[in-house]
Amino acid sequence: MFVLLKGSVLVTKGLHKEVMLAQLNAGDFFGELSLLPRKPRSTTIIAKSEVITWKIDSQSLKSLELGIQNKIQFK
């Protein structure tokens, strides 16, 4: 999964990327299906400008979830 920190991207679908589904901007995320085992990618992301992303893999997400859970338990 990726969090878009800077820039904008287009989300497209189709063999020749002919169908535009959305435009994403800083703060949006994409690629969440990559966190599920054996799920094929269903869309293509095309940068419209220079982009900076934060890649979050499933292990990192689990660590984040644990950290958040611990904070909630101590309140």
N, CA, C and O atoms as a DFTB+ gen file, in Angstrom:
300 C
 N C O
     1  1       0.850      -1.160       0.000
     2  2       0.000       0.000       0.000
     3  2       0.904       1.233       0.000
     4  3       1.993       1.213       0.573
     5  1       0.453       2.279      -0.632
     6  2       1.211       3.522      -0.706
     7  2       0.347       4.686      -0.233
     8  3      -0.836       4.769      -0.563
     9  1       0.947       5.575       0.536
    10  2       0.310       6.832       0.904
    11  2       0.977       7.908       0.060
    12  3       2.203       8.007       0.019
    13  1       0.179       8.696      -0.599
    14  2       0.691       9.755      -1.468
    15  2       1.005      10.983      -0.609
    16  3       0.097      11.638      -0.099
    17  1       2.276      11.284      -0.456
    18  2       2.705      12.411       0.378
    19  2       2.776      13.717      -0.404
    20  3       2.538      14.791       0.146
    21  1       3.104      13.619      -1.692
    22  2       3.238      14.815      -2.528
    23  2       2.861      14.451      -3.951
    24  3       3.151      13.348      -4.414
    25  1       2.211      15.381      -4.650
    26  2       1.895      15.187      -6.056
    27  2       0.504      14.629      -6.288
    28  3      -0.323      14.568      -5.379
    29  1       0.269      14.224      -7.527
    30  2      -1.027      13.644      -7.885
    31  2      -0.825      12.524      -8.896
    32  3       0.121      12.534      -9.685
    33  1      -1.731      11.565      -8.852
    34  2      -1.678      10.407      -9.743
    35  2      -3.064      10.136     -10.305
    36  3      -4.075      10.545      -9.735
    37  1      -3.090       9.437     -11.434
    38  2      -4.337       8.963     -12.018
    39  2      -4.461       7.472     -11.758
    40  3      -3.478       6.735     -11.839
    41  1      -5.662       7.033     -11.447
    42  2      -5.959       5.610     -11.299
    43  2      -6.684       5.193     -12.569
    44  3      -7.751       5.721     -12.880
    45  1      -6.103       4.240     -13.310
    46  2      -6.691       3.810     -14.575
    47  2      -6.919       2.305     -14.566
    48  3      -6.368       1.571     -13.746
    49  1      -7.748       1.875     -15.504
    50  2      -8.047       0.452     -15.627
    51  2      -8.206       0.123     -17.108
    52  3      -8.613       0.968     -17.906
    53  1      -7.885      -1.096     -17.452
    54  2      -8.017      -1.533     -18.832
    55  2      -6.668      -1.888     -19.416
    56  3      -5.627      -1.438     -18.937
    57  1      -6.700      -2.694     -20.446
    58  2      -5.477      -3.175     -21.073
    59  2      -4.577      -2.035     -21.530
    60  3      -3.355      -2.101     -21.399
    61  1      -5.196      -0.991     -22.068
    62  2      -4.426       0.150     -22.570
    63  2      -4.634       1.382     -21.697
    64  3      -4.452       2.512     -22.151
    65  1      -5.016       1.154     -20.436
    66  2      -5.223       2.235     -19.466
    67  2      -6.233       3.254     -19.979
    68  3      -6.081       4.456     -19.758
    69  1      -7.261       2.769     -20.665
    70  2      -8.192       3.672     -21.325
    71  2      -9.287       4.230     -20.425
    72  3      -9.940       5.205     -20.798
    73  1      -9.506       3.648     -19.260
    74  2     -10.575       4.112     -18.383
    75  2      -9.958       4.770     -17.148
    76  3      -9.292       4.111     -16.350
    77  1     -10.189       6.081     -17.001
    78  2      -9.696       6.766     -15.812
    79  2     -10.744       6.637     -14.714
    80  3     -11.900       7.014     -14.907
    81  1     -10.341       6.107     -13.565
    82  2     -11.268       5.897     -12.458
    83  2     -11.240       7.037     -11.454
    84  3     -12.276       7.394     -10.893
    85  1     -10.064       7.615     -11.220
    86  2      -9.953       8.660     -10.199
    87  2      -8.638       9.400     -10.334
    88  3      -7.698       8.937     -10.980
    89  1      -8.600      10.558      -9.707
    90  2      -7.344      11.281      -9.517
    91  2      -7.112      11.340      -8.017
    92  3      -8.010      11.712      -7.260
    93  1      -5.916      10.976      -7.586
    94  2      -5.567      11.000      -6.174
    95  2      -4.540      12.089      -5.921
    96  3      -3.695      12.375      -6.769
    97  1      -4.623      12.692      -4.746
    98  2      -3.720      13.774      -4.373
    99  2      -3.089      13.479      -3.019
   100  3      -3.421      12.485      -2.373
   101  1      -2.179      14.350      -2.596
   102  2      -1.491      14.161      -1.316
   103  2      -2.499      13.858      -0.208
   104  3      -3.520      14.532      -0.076
   105  1      -2.189      12.834       0.579
   106  2      -3.069      12.394       1.657
   107  2      -3.896      11.180       1.295
   108  3      -4.400      10.486       2.178
   109  1      -4.043      10.914       0.003
   110  2      -4.787       9.733      -0.449
   111  2      -3.869       8.513      -0.442
   112  3      -2.648       8.645      -0.358
   113  1      -4.464       7.333      -0.531
   114  2      -3.675       6.102      -0.569
   115  2      -4.175       5.205      -1.689
   116  3      -5.298       5.350      -2.169
   117  1      -3.313       4.269      -2.097
   118  2      -3.672       3.304      -3.136
   119  2      -2.859       2.038      -2.935
   120  3      -1.883       2.027      -2.186
   121  1      -3.266       0.976      -3.607
   122  2      -2.543      -0.289      -3.529
   123  2      -2.888      -1.122      -2.316
   124  3      -2.132      -2.022      -1.948
   125  1      -4.017      -0.838      -1.685
   126  2      -4.377      -1.572      -0.473
   127  2      -4.618      -3.058      -0.724
   128  3      -4.496      -3.863       0.199
   129  1      -4.960      -3.438      -1.962
   130  2      -5.131      -4.867      -2.263
   131  2      -3.821      -5.638      -2.145
   132  3      -3.828      -6.856      -1.965
   133  1      -2.699      -4.932      -2.245
   134  2      -1.404      -5.612      -2.116
   135  2      -1.181      -6.153      -0.705
   136  3      -0.291      -6.978      -0.494
   137  1      -1.973      -5.701       0.252
   138  2      -1.858      -6.202       1.622
   139  2      -2.541      -7.551       1.794
   140  3      -2.295      -8.254       2.774
   141  1      -3.395      -7.913       0.848
   142  2      -4.083      -9.203       0.904
   143  2      -3.277     -10.235       0.131
   144  3      -2.822      -9.958      -0.979
   145  1      -3.095     -11.410       0.695
   146  2      -2.311     -12.432      -0.005
   147  2      -2.953     -12.853      -1.328
   148  3      -4.162     -13.063      -1.421
   149  1      -2.107     -12.965      -2.333
   150  2      -2.497     -13.502      -3.646
   151  2      -3.606     -12.719      -4.346
   152  3      -4.367     -13.292      -5.125
   153  1      -3.704     -11.449      -4.083
   154  2      -4.685     -10.628      -4.785
   155  2      -3.985      -9.934      -5.953
   156  3      -3.011      -9.212      -5.742
   157  1      -4.463     -10.139      -7.171
   158  2      -3.838      -9.478      -8.324
   159  2      -4.162      -7.984      -8.335
   160  3      -5.190      -7.559      -7.807
   161  1      -3.296      -7.212      -8.926
   162  2      -3.536      -5.774      -9.051
   163  2      -4.658      -5.557     -10.053
   164  3      -4.729      -6.232     -11.080
   165  1      -5.528      -4.616      -9.745
   166  2      -6.685      -4.406     -10.614
   167  2      -6.648      -3.071     -11.346
   168  3      -7.450      -2.845     -12.252
   169  1      -5.728      -2.179     -10.967
   170  2      -5.643      -0.868     -11.605
   171  2      -4.179      -0.500     -11.845
   172  3      -3.261      -1.161     -11.360
   173  1      -3.999       0.568     -12.604
   174  2      -2.667       1.114     -12.865
   175  2      -2.628       2.535     -12.332
   176  3      -3.601       3.279     -12.460
   177  1      -1.511       2.911     -11.737
   178  2      -1.323       4.265     -11.220
   179  2      -0.344       4.985     -12.142
   180  3       0.733       4.470     -12.441
   181  1      -0.727       6.181     -12.590
   182  2       0.116       6.987     -13.475
   183  2       0.358       8.334     -12.805
   184  3      -0.593       9.042     -12.472
   185  1       1.621       8.691     -12.605
   186  2       1.958       9.971     -11.976
   187  2       1.621      11.117     -12.916
   188  3       1.984      11.085     -14.092
   189  1       0.926      12.132     -12.403
   190  2       0.642      13.347     -13.170
   191  2       1.712      14.405     -12.937
   192  3       1.891      15.315     -13.746
   193  1       2.415      14.273     -11.826
   194  2       3.462      15.223     -11.457
   195  2       4.518      14.449     -10.674
   196  3       4.414      13.234     -10.512
   197  1       5.517      15.151     -10.198
   198  2       6.492      14.493      -9.327
   199  2       5.765      14.056      -8.060
   200  3       5.033      14.840      -7.456
   201  1       5.968      12.811      -7.663
   202  2       5.280      12.300      -6.480
   203  2       6.284      11.763      -5.459
   204  3       7.381      11.317      -5.797
   205  1       5.868      11.825      -4.220
   206  2       6.583      11.180      -3.120
   207  2       5.560      10.309      -2.411
   208  3       4.477      10.771      -2.053
   209  1       5.915       9.035      -2.211
   210  2       4.998       8.111      -1.551
   211  2       5.662       7.485      -0.335
   212  3       6.886       7.470      -0.207
   213  1       4.836       6.980       0.536
   214  2       5.286       6.197       1.688
   215  2       4.748       4.799       1.475
   216  3       3.534       4.593       1.454
   217  1       5.643       3.835       1.318
   218  2       5.242       2.449       1.092
   219  2       5.037       1.772       2.442
   220  3       5.906       1.816       3.313
   221  1       3.880       1.147       2.600
   222  2       3.561       0.424       3.830
   223  2       3.298      -1.029       3.457
   224  3       2.329      -1.329       2.759
   225  1       4.160      -1.932       3.922
   226  2       3.922      -3.354       3.667
   227  2       3.098      -3.936       4.817
   228  3       2.849      -3.255       5.811
   229  1       2.680      -5.181       4.680
   230  2       1.783      -5.778       5.673
   231  2       2.434      -5.850       7.053
   232  3       1.752      -5.659       8.060
   233  1       3.735      -6.120       7.119
   234  2       4.415      -6.187       8.415
   235  2       4.450      -4.818       9.082
   236  3       4.226      -4.710      10.288
   237  1       4.728      -3.781       8.315
   238  2       4.739      -2.421       8.867
   239  2       3.354      -2.028       9.356
   240  3       3.218      -1.387      10.398
   241  1       2.331      -2.408       8.610
   242  2       0.962      -2.097       9.005
   243  2       0.617      -2.787      10.317
   244  3      -0.025      -2.189      11.181
   245  1       1.034      -4.033      10.474
   246  2       0.788      -4.749      11.735
   247  2       1.479      -4.045      12.892
   248  3       0.911      -3.944      13.979
   249  1       2.698      -3.554      12.677
   250  2       3.421      -2.829      13.723
   251  2       2.695      -1.543      14.090
   252  3       2.578      -1.201      15.267
   253  1       2.208      -0.832      13.074
   254  2       1.447       0.387      13.336
   255  2       0.192       0.064      14.131
   256  3      -0.143       0.758      15.092
   257  1      -0.501      -0.996      13.721
   258  2      -1.729      -1.374      14.409
   259  2      -1.450      -1.699      15.866
   260  3      -2.223      -1.307      16.740
   261  1      -0.364      -2.406      16.146
   262  2      -0.013      -2.764      17.514
   263  2       0.287      -1.512      18.327
   264  3      -0.150      -1.395      19.472
   265  1       1.023      -0.584      17.748
   266  2       1.328       0.665      18.434
   267  2       0.073       1.449      18.767
   268  3      -0.045       2.009      19.857
   269  1      -0.854       1.490      17.839
   270  2      -2.116       2.192      18.069
   271  2      -2.923       1.469      19.141
   272  3      -3.513       2.110      20.011
   273  1      -2.953       0.143      19.086
   274  2      -3.678      -0.631      20.095
   275  2      -3.111      -0.368      21.485
   276  3      -3.869      -0.188      22.437
   277  1      -1.789      -0.343      21.609
   278  2      -1.161      -0.085      22.908
   279  2      -1.525       1.294      23.438
   280  3      -1.782       1.442      24.632
   281  1      -1.553       2.298      22.585
   282  2      -1.916       3.649      23.021
   283  2      -3.352       3.683      23.521
   284  3      -3.645       4.340      24.520
   285  1      -4.240       2.988      22.842
   286  2      -5.646       2.962      23.245
   287  2      -5.798       2.257      24.589
   288  3      -6.574       2.708      25.431
   289  1      -5.079       1.169      24.805
   290  2      -5.197       0.399      26.044
   291  2      -4.722       1.189      27.254
   292  3      -5.248       0.998      28.350
   293  1      -3.740       2.071      27.087
   294  2      -3.190       2.803      28.221
   295  2      -3.955       4.082      28.530
   296  3      -3.602       4.785      29.477
   297  1      -4.976       4.401      27.775
   298  2      -5.759       5.625      28.037
   299  2      -6.928       5.338      28.920
   300  3      -7.694       6.245      29.244
